[in-house]
C-alpha cells in the first residue's frame, strides 16, 4: 500500500510538471528588456513610429563629444608596438 502511494505521488508530480501554464516570470519575460530599450531612446515616441527619411545631420556638440572620446581612447603607437607579456601561475621570484 505504501509503495502504491509513493508511485501515485510520483506520477501526479510528473503529470503536474508537464502542465502548460506559465509562471509569473515566464508571462513577463522580455518586458524588462523592452522597457529598458524604450527608456534609453532619445525620443521614445519616435521608436514606435520611426521616420523613413534618411539621416542628413547630427547635433554638432554631440558629434564633437563622440569624436573627442574616440580620440582619447586610442592606444599610443609606442604602447601598441610593445610585446605582450602573459604570466601564468607563480613566477617563483622569492
Secondary structure as a PSIPRED ss2 file (coil, helix, strand):
# PSIPRED VFORMAT (PSIPRED V4.0)

   1 X C   1.000  0.000  0.000
   2 X H   0.000  1.000  0.000
   3 X H   0.000  1.000  0.000
   4 X H   0.000  1.000  0.000
   5 X H   0.000  1.000  0.000
   6 X H   0.000  1.000  0.000
   7 X H   0.000  1.000  0.000
   8 X H   0.000  1.000  0.000
   9 X H   0.000  1.000  0.000
  10 X H   0.000  1.000  0.000
  11 X H   0.000  1.000  0.000
  12 X H   0.000  1.000  0.000
  13 X H   0.000  1.000  0.000
  14 X H   0.000  1.000  0.000
  15 X H   0.000  1.000  0.000
  16 X H   0.000  1.000  0.000
  17 X H   0.000  1.000  0.000
  18 X C   1.000  0.000  0.000
  19 X C   1.000  0.000  0.000
  20 X C   1.000  0.000  0.000
  21 X C   1.000  0.000  0.000
  22 X C   1.000  0.000  0.000
  23 X C   1.000  0.000  0.000
  24 X H   0.000  1.000  0.000
  25 X H   0.000  1.000  0.000
  26 X H   0.000  1.000  0.000
  27 X H   0.000  1.000  0.000
  28 X C   1.000  0.000  0.000
  29 X C   1.000  0.000  0.000
  30 X C   1.000  0.000  0.000
  31 X H   0.000  1.000  0.000
  32 X H   0.000  1.000  0.000
  33 X H   0.000  1.000  0.000
  34 X H   0.000  1.000  0.000
  35 X H   0.000  1.000  0.000
  36 X H   0.000  1.000  0.000
  37 X H   0.000  1.000  0.000
  38 X H   0.000  1.000  0.000
  39 X H   0.000  1.000  0.000
  40 X C   1.000  0.000  0.000
  41 X C   1.000  0.000  0.000
  42 X C   1.000  0.000  0.000
  43 X C   1.000  0.000  0.000
  44 X H   0.000  1.000  0.000
  45 X H   0.000  1.000  0.000
  46 X H   0.000  1.000  0.000
  47 X H   0.000  1.000  0.000
  48 X H   0.000  1.000  0.000
  49 X C   1.000  0.000  0.000
  50 X C   1.000  0.000  0.000
  51 X C   1.000  0.000  0.000
  52 X C   1.000  0.000  0.000
  53 X C   1.000  0.000  0.000
  54 X C   1.000  0.000  0.000
  55 X C   1.000  0.000  0.000
  56 X C   1.000  0.000  0.000
  57 X C   1.000  0.000  0.000
  58 X C   1.000  0.000  0.000
  59 X C   1.000  0.000  0.000
  60 X H   0.000  1.000  0.000
  61 X H   0.000  1.000  0.000
  62 X H   0.000  1.000  0.000
  63 X H   0.000  1.000  0.000
  64 X H   0.000  1.000  0.000
  65 X H   0.000  1.000  0.000
  66 X H   0.000  1.000  0.000
  67 X H   0.000  1.000  0.000
  68 X H   0.000  1.000  0.000
  69 X H   0.000  1.000  0.000
  70 X H   0.000  1.000  0.000
  71 X H   0.000  1.000  0.000
  72 X H   0.000  1.000  0.000
  73 X C   1.000  0.000  0.000
  74 X C   1.000  0.000  0.000
  75 X C   1.000  0.000  0.000
  76 X C   1.000  0.000  0.000
  77 X H   0.000  1.000  0.000
  78 X H   0.000  1.000  0.000
  79 X H   0.000  1.000  0.000
  80 X H   0.000  1.000  0.000
  81 X C   1.000  0.000  0.000
  82 X C   1.000  0.000  0.000
  83 X C   1.000  0.000  0.000
  84 X C   1.000  0.000  0.000
  85 X C   1.000  0.000  0.000
  86 X C   1.000  0.000  0.000
  87 X C   1.000  0.000  0.000
  88 X C   1.000  0.000  0.000
  89 X C   1.000  0.000  0.000
  90 X C   1.000  0.000  0.000
  91 X C   1.000  0.000  0.000
  92 X C   1.000  0.000  0.000
  93 X C   1.000  0.000  0.000
  94 X C   1.000  0.000  0.000
